[in-house]
Amino acid sequence: MLLLSFTTGLPAQVSGDEGMYLFNELPAELLQERHDFEATAEWADALRLSSVRFNVGGSGSFISSDGLVLTNHHVASDTLHKLSTPDRNLIEDGYLAKSLQDELKAPDLELNQLVAILNVTERVNAGVSTDAVSEEAVKQRRAVIAEIEKESFDETGLRSDVVTLFGGAQYHLYRYKKYTDVRLVWAPETEAAFFGGDADNFEYPRFNLDATIMRVYEEGKPAKLDHFLRWNRNPLSEGELVFVSGNPGRTQRIFTVAALKFLRDDRIPYVLDYLRRKEILMQQFGLEGTEQARRARDELFGIQNARKAYTGMLAGLQDPQTFVAKRGREDRLLSELKKDTELADLAMAWSAIEAIQDDKRAMLDQTVSLRSTFAELAMQIVLLASEELKPNAERLRGFTDSSRESLMQELLSTAPIYRDLEQVKLADEISRLAIHRGVEDNLVQEILAGKGPRERAAALIEGTRLDDVEVRKELIEGGHNAVFSSQDPIMILARTLEPEYRIIREKNEQIEERERQAYAKVSQAITALEGTSGYPDATFTLRLAFGTVKGYSEDGKWIDPTTNFAGAYQHAESHKGQIDFDLPQSWMKAKDQVDLQAQLNFVCTADIIGGNSGSPVVSRDGELVGLIFDGNIQSLTSDYLYSDEQARAVSVSGVGILEALRSIYDAKALADSIGK
């Protein structure tokens, strides 16, 4: 069992309902003073054990005793895409299993339920010499973390991950129960889940049914769960307190001004250039035909969503006012540190971080990773073959004993791999590598083998057999000899790239180690001068956020916090003829049966970012009232700065999900089983 502790007092530098709190360090006094809420250990444990993490990058929750799991349609889209065929497009057309036998097994989905947290900071720090240079510190820290994870895995059989918190000031061991037999139960059509399309994306009001229901199985049968969320059947009202339990991806709120400038001037523009290139590539491929569009659809959607998110983040960083508060606080901290002889040395951390940004800038385009499914599978197999020859403590992260089961789930996935799409992607990646390194570069010349990128990619795809799961399995089981003697052309390519890949990865890990040590000192300085910051930056691990259902004012107009089904039909009618504003036929046929006043979406002030998609929203009683699926455009700076003036988390209402299941999708039996 997880031992629950609570932070005391109001955390310094926390505004409004800011905070992504650790489940073992919840802000008890803050919740009591601000919202008259007592966060008991029993309440927190029940919510934690009812929450799950999706390995594809989202969150979810258990919603019945027989294994039902709720998440977003866009979180489930990876699985929907892999289960689709030319004759069955689950993303576009939706799906409803009429019986257990009809539930479709996901090819490679893993869900993680957090069952315990242990603070292992002292042991990790003791394993790293205080005078070790970054190269040695990386190896020492990697070794002690691998040892901790292996001991935990051997002892419990649970997935065991050591998580870095507060920039390196703390390390916690997270133990997860894994569910790898996950099956699709229900998904709506894209027209309902992404109603309004790009035009409404990141906007509000919204009218989306961005929800999907799956089920976890154990030993071939629906899992029997002790912990799941009951379902609140009542609509929410403005001012109600709600909680979000999910896995926010990565935030940079501890970042210094110098680090944020690097993001603004270098990192985000670089990422945006990459995303725009890939967006055009996927769009062009999709124009070749209906089937090509279906094959590219999921990846294109992810690229477009990321591009829009990064565009919003960049706009926030380019606003001079964003830096005013950051710079003011930083100046005050440094001034106070220099006055205190015992803390003065900590001020050097800010200079160290500024110098590190130059190294990160130099490494921006230093990569030999070819982002295509074939190339990534091959590189993982090559790395695995070499890493398994080493003692567990010396292996790269992701290749240790405790990571093996999850890695095998990925490498032996039965998901289809489309050769025509892979050829286009691989050709573009080889071309991009040639641009960054130069065509005359020796490694590029070896990769091209006397051909142009498109011709070379075609030859590689034609000769590979890596789309056969049995071939991949034979290579893995054959170990180093099989992998390094394979004549599969993409395996040969991966072996060619491996030495340079390792050099680049090692350099980046050394930079990360130096940055980790510097931010640990920044965290130490903040704690000494301001008290605890209350919560660490997000790490795609389970956190608790809270807020109230609350509208906001935009361009002089008040925006109500809730929408209903009537608004969805009106929105479709007012945009008639515009792409992405047609409701599905199922909705139009059922209009007379739908309770038009039933709540559909709502917004609240909870502090969320990417990764929170699919998070349950619960009431004071711990009952599910909603499902996080987005943030409005004003929330896109939340990676590095929180504000609840206009930023809002957007959710599907629990009331709306039940209404749709009963009145639109003829899934009354499914609706009846939810929350029981």
Secondary structure, 3 states (H helix, E strand, C coil): CCCCEECCCCCCCCCCCCCCEECCEECHHHHHHHHCCCCCHHHHHHHHHCEEEECCCEEEEECCCCCEEEECHHHHHHHHHHHCECCECHHHHCEECCCHHHCEECCCCCEEEEEEEEECHHHHHHCCCCCCCHHHHHHHHHHHHHHHHHHHHHHHCCEEEEEEEHHHCEEEEEEEEEECEEEEEEECCHHHHCCCHHHHCCCCCCCCCCCEEEEEEECCEECCCCCCCCECCCCCCCCCEEEEEECCCECCCCCCHHHHHHHHHHHHHHHHHHHHHHHHHHHHHHCCCHHHHHHHHHHHHHHHHHHHHHHHHHHHHHCHHHHHHHHHHHHHHHHHHHHCCCCHHHHHHHHHHHHHHHHHHHCCCCCCCCCCHHHHHHHHHHHHHHHCCCCHHHCCCCCCHHHHHHHHHHHCCCCCCCHHHHHHHHHHHHHHHHHHHCCCCHHHHHHHCCCCHHHHHHHHHHHCCCCCHHHHHHHHHHHHHHHHHCCCHHHHHHHHHHHHHHHHHHHHHHHHHHHHHHHHHHHHHHHHHHCCCCCCCCECCCEEEEEEECCEEECCEEECCEEEHHHHHHHHHHCCCCCCCCCCHHHHHCHHHCCCCCEEEEEECCCCCCCCCCCEEECCCCCEEEEEEEECHHHCCCCCCCCCCCCCEEEEEHHHHHHHHHHCCCCHHHHHHCCC
